Amino acid sequence: MFLGEDLLAWLVLALGGALFVGNIAAIVRPPTGSEARSEGDLERAPVARSLVMGLVGLVAAVWALASLIVG
């Protein structure tokens, strides 16, 4: 198979991890006032939506990691 047999699991691990880290970082460290903002940008990330999306990313990453470990 092109790029290995576990390519899909590696991609899901990378995307799930990025989804988790990005959403949690948006909650923990919102943009400061000195950064340039466009009209329509929010002051803070919506907490409920960010937590749900972070949880989805965490589940995807754990699932992919388990798939890679089990084989």
N, C-alpha and C positions, 0 to 999 in steps of 0.2 A: 504494500500500500504506500502511496505517496506520503512522505514525511512521517512514516511510522504508523503502527496500528492503533496507538493511543492518542492520535492527534485530536480527536473530538473531546476526549477527557481533559487534555491539556488546555484546549481553548476554553472549555467551560470553567475550568479552574481559574484561568487568567481573568476571564470576564466576570465571574462571580466574585473573585477577590477584589477586583477594581470597583465593582458595584458596591460592595460592602464598605471598603475603605473610603471611597468618594462620598458616599452618603453620610457616614459617621463623621467624616472630617467636616462636612458642611454644617453639621449640627454643633460639633465641638468648637470649631473655629470659624465663625461667620466672617464675611468680608469686613474689613475696617472701613472707616469713613474716608480714608485717604485714597482708596482705590477708585479708579474711574468707573462710573456706573452709567448705564444706558437708561433711557426712560422705560419704565416697566419692570426694572430689576427689583427684586424683593430685598428688604433689609436683612431678613434671616430666612433660612430654608424652612419650609413647612415641616414641622417636627414629626407629625404622624406619618406623612407620606415618606419622609426620609427614613424613618425607622422601619417601615414596612419594606421599602426597597432595599435597605441594608440587610434586613432579615432574609429576603429573597436571595440576595447575593451570597450571604453566609451559607444558606442551605445548598445553593448550587455549588459553592466551593467545597463544602464538606462532602457532598455527594460525589463530586469529581475526584476529590482526594481519596475517598474510600474506594472508588472504582479503580484508581491507579494502584492502590496498595493491594487490594484483593486480587487484581489481575484480570 
